[in-house]
Amino acid sequence: MQPQSLELQGIEKSFGADNVLKSIDLAIRPGEFLSLVGMSGCGKSTLLRIIAGLETPDRGTVSIGNRQVTDVDPSERNLAMVFQSYALYPHMTVRENIATPLRMRRLSFTARLPLIGRMIASADTLRDIATSVEEAAETLQIGHLLDRKPAQLSGGQRQRVALARALVRQPAAFLMDEPLSNLDAKLRAHMREELTGLHRRLGATFIYVTHDQIEAMTMSDRIALMSEGGIEQLGTPDELYQRPASLTVARFIGTPTINLLPVEIGMSGRISAFGQEFGLEAAAQAAGPATLGIRAEDLRPAADGLAVRVLRSETYGADRFVTCALVQDQSVRVVMRQHAGESLPSEADGLLRLGFAEQRAHLFGADGRRCDVSARARVAA
């Protein structure tokens, strides 16, 4: 089946006095892997359930392809949903679990009954269902597990069975609600590769809900980062990392978390902190307090940088993460990423001066929104 586009227009949803979704507009391209990511309670799972038809929006419309489905029953939307809990039938074999959606769609009620069903069901239909099940199992590499029960499977194998059960329907789109959160770290990494490989092979539309920004960054074509019922930023993983639209996005995306410095924007637009002026100038931004964001990899030792005290240094394979506190404000902590083999020059008592790649800095105004900045020749403070 051809991958379908999905479009949400003006979606709003409240539960009592709790306004969960606030006028969501989102267009998902055919064959796209789009992740809805954000902290717990931001509305991402509710939005997915509205797409699936499991929740009804208070306002707005849902369209699949050229068809509006806002009031259409979930069973008529041709969407396959994979849940966090896998939702497998424990008394059925893997083969029977995968076949269930096809049997529900293609066989009458009496033809699905255990004893008389085999006598009245069409042999051709049963053969087609068996073939579809085996093809889906082969795609997910679980053909050797078809006669096992879910209790005999590992977590990763159960997840593949849930995916095969969704795949066998040939849906217009796959909806996935935190499907990897029950797996251990090593298996999650492996399943991320499995899912991205499956997406490439199928060319299908995937909508994926997660609170894990690593999952979103490594698998998605685009990410919709949600916060407090709205979409804070929509873009590619690189766009969210390189040009976060707000402090919320900057804090959420990236490991380790972005370093944030309180700064002042002068009347001329020049940016300074703790009496030191940086080689940056704010464009069309009112003077006053602001926040400067610096990624860990963009910090570096510098002769005339901010004075910090080294608190600890941790090595993770090829990387070293150096955590420091600003001398002029011990409550402000920064983390610098280095290659493990690099030297760490320091002054007496663990003091160090840090500069940063100014062309890669991120400035956020008092309202938390991104501000344009330009690099200029440094002026002495």
N, C-alpha and C positions, 0 to 999 in steps of 0.2 A: 504494500500500500504506500502511496505517496505521502511523504511527511506533510503535516499541516501547520499552518500558522495559527496563533492564538492571539486574541486582542481583548484587553480589559479596558473599559472606559468608565471613569467616574465611580469606581467600586467603593462603597462605604458599608461598614458593618459595625454594629454596636451590640454588646451584651449588657443589658440594663443600662447603667450610667457609664459603662466603660466603652469608650469609642475606640474600637480595635483597629479599624481600617479607615483612612481618611482620604477619600477621593483619589483612588489609585488608577493611574493610566499606565498601561504597559502593553507593548506590541512585541510578540515573540515570533521570530522568523522561522519558516519551515526548515527543519533539520538542525535547528540550533540547540546547543547545550547551554541552557540558562539556569543559573543558580540564584535562589532567593536566600540571602544570608543575613544574619543579624543575631542580636542577643535574644535570649528567651523572653517571650512576651511582646516581641516587636510586631507580630501579626503575620509572619511568613507562613505558618502552617494553616492558619485560617484562610489566607489567600489561596493556598493550594486546594483546600477543601471546597472553596467557592468555585474554582476552575473545574473540579471533579463533579460538582453538583451535590456534594454532601452538606454544604451550607448554602443558604440563600442570601444574597446581598440585600441590604436595606435599600440601596440605590445602585445604579450602574448596570452595565451589560457585559456579558461574556460571549465572545464569538470564536468559533473554531472554523478555520477556512473562511468561507463567505456566509456561514450559517450562524445566526444568533441562537445561543442555547441557554440563555439565562434561566428560562423556566422549563427546560427540557430535563427529563428524568436522567439520573446518572447512568443508567443502563443503556440509554440511547445516545450517549455522547461519544462512544467508541474511544474511551480513554482507559489506559491501564495504570493502576496505582500500586506501588510497592511501598509497604509500610515498614516502620522501624521494627515491629515485632514479627515480621515475615508472614504471620497469619496463615500458616500451613495447617491442613487437617491432619491431626496426629494418627488417626486410625487408617489413613489412606497411604498407599505407596507413593513414591515420587511420581511415577507414571500417572497415577490417578489424580494427584494434586495438580499436575500440569494440564491434564485433560479436562479438569472441571469446568473452566469457563467455556470451552468448546462444546461440551456436553450440554451445558445450560442453554447455550444459544441454538444448537443445531438439533437437539433431540426433544421430543415432547415429554411431558411429565411421566407418562406411563413407560416410555422408552428408556427413561433414566432409572426405573426401578430395578433393583438388583437381580431378581429372578426372571421376571417376564420380559425385562428390557431387551435381553439378548435375542429373544425370539421375535420381537416385533420391530426392533430398530433396523434401519436400512443397512445392509452389509457394506454398501459403498460409503455411506456416511461414517460408519465405524472405522472403516479402512482409512478414510481421509483424516479422521481425528488421530488415529494411531500414527500416521505418517507425519502429521504436523507436530505431534508430541516428540517424536524421535528427532525431527529436524531441529526443534527448539533445544532439545537436550544436547544434540551434537554441537550447536552453536555455543552453548554455555559449558561444553566439555563435561557433562554429567551423564552421558549415556550409560556408563557402567553403574550408575546409582539408581536406575529406574525402578528396580524392584525392592528398594529399601524403604523403610519408614523414616519419618523425620527424626525420631529419637536416635536413629543410628547414624546421623549425619553431624558433621562439625558445623560451627557457625557460618563459615564461608560457604560450605556446601548448601546449607539451608537458604542462604541468600541467593545463590545461583538458581535454586529451585523456584524461589519467589520471582526472580527475574524471568525464568523460562515460562512460568505461568502467565506473566504479563506479555511476554514476547509472542506466545502462541496465538494471541488474539489478533495480531497485526494491527495494533491500535493507531489512531491518528497522532497520539502523543503519549509518552511515558511520564507519569507523575511519581516522584520519589520523595518520601517524607523521612529524612534522616535515616536512610537504610543501613548505614554502616556504624551507627553509634553504639551498637551492642557488641562490636568486634574489638579484639585487642589491637594495639597500635600497629604491630607488624602485619596482621591480616587486613587492617584498614588500608594500609599502603598498597598491599597486593590487590585488594578489591578496587581501589581507585584506578589502577592500571586496567583491570578487567572491564570496568564500566566505560572508561574512555575508549578502549579498544572496541567494545560492543557498539558504542555510539558511532565510531568511524565505519564499522562494517555495515551497520543498518542504515546510517544516514537519517535516522529518525529524530523527531523533536523530543528533547528531554527537558523536563522542568524539575529541578532538584532543590530540595529544602535542606539546609544545614546551618548549624551554629558554628561550624568549624571552618575558619577562613582558609586553612590549608587545603581542605577539600575543594572549596570554591575556587581558589587561585589555581590549583593544578589541573582541574577538569573542565572548567567552563570556557565557552566562547565569550559569554558576557555574564556579568554579575549585577544583580539588583540588590544593593545593600539597603536593608530596611531598618528604620528606627522610629519608634513611637507611632506606628501605624501608617507611615509614609515611606516612599522610596527616597533615601538620602542621596544616592548616586547610582546611575546605570551606565555601565561601560565595560570595556575589556578588563581583564585582571591587571594588565600593565597600566591602563588609564587610572584605575583606582589606586594603584601603588605609586605611580609617578606624579599624578596630579589629583590628590584627594580633594573633593569639593568642600569638605568641612572637617572640623576637628573630630567629629564622630567617625567619619570614614578613616581619617589618618590614624586614630587610635586603634580602630578595629583591624585594619589591614596591615600586615607586616609582622615579622618575628625576627628579633625582639620588637616590642612596642616602640613606636617612634618617640624620640626624645623631644620634650616640649619645654621651651624656655620662655618665661615672661619677659616681654620687651616693650619698649616705648617707641611710638612713631612721632618724630618731631614735626614742627610746623612745615619744614621743608620736605618732609617725607622720609628723612633719614631714620634708620632703625638702630637702636642702641639698647644695651642691657648692662646693668651694674656699672655704669660710667664708661663703658667701652662701646665705641661706634663700629658697626659692621659695614662691610662694603656692599650694602643693599639699600635700595630706595623703594618705598611703597608708591604705587601708581594710583592716583585718584582715591586715596584712603584718608579719612579724617585723622588728625593727630590724636594720640591717646594710647591707652594700653592695648596690646595685641599679644599674640602667641606665635613663636617661631618654632617650626617643626623641622627636626634634623634626623635623618635615618642613621642608624648605627654605623653603616658602612661609609657614611659621608663625614664622620668625625675623624680627626687625625691629630697627632701631636704637632704643635706649632709654637714657634718662639714667642709670638705676641698674642696667643689665644687666651681664652678664659681660664683662670686658675681653678684647678680642681684637685681634690684629694682622692687617691686611689683607694677604694674600699675592698675590692676583691677582683681577682682575675681567674676566669674559668675557661678551660680548653675543651672544646668538643671536636675531636678529630682535627680537621684542617683549620678550624676557626678558633679564635680566642675572643671571649667577651669580657671587656674590662668595665666594671661598674665604678662610677666616680660620683662624688658629691661636690657641688660648687662651693668654693671656699667662702664666697660672699653670702651664700644662702644654702646652708647644709640640707635644707628640705628638698632642694632641687637635685635630682639624681639623673645622670646620663649614662648610657651604655655605648661603648665604642667597639666595633667589630674589627678585628685584625686577623691576618693570617697567623697561624700558630708560630711560624718561624720568625716573625718580625720581632725586633727588639722593642722594648717599652722604655723610652727615656723618661727619667723622673728626677725631680729635684729632691732636696732633703725632706725627710718626714713624709715621703710618699706623695709629694706635690707634683703636679703635672699641668702643662698648659695645652689646651685643645682648641684647634680651629676647625673649620668645616668647609666643605665645597659649597660656596655661596650660591653658585648657579643652580644648585640642586635643593636649596632650602625652600620651605613651604611656610607662607605667612597667613595667619588667620586673624581676622578682626575681632572686635569685642563681641560680635554676634556669632562667632564661631565659623563664619563662612570664609572661603578662600579669598585672598587678595592677590592681585598681580604685583610682582616685584621685579626690579631690574638690578643687575649688578653694576656697580660703579667703582671708581677709584676710591680707595679707603681714605677717609679724612681722619687725622689724629684727633683723639678725644681730648 
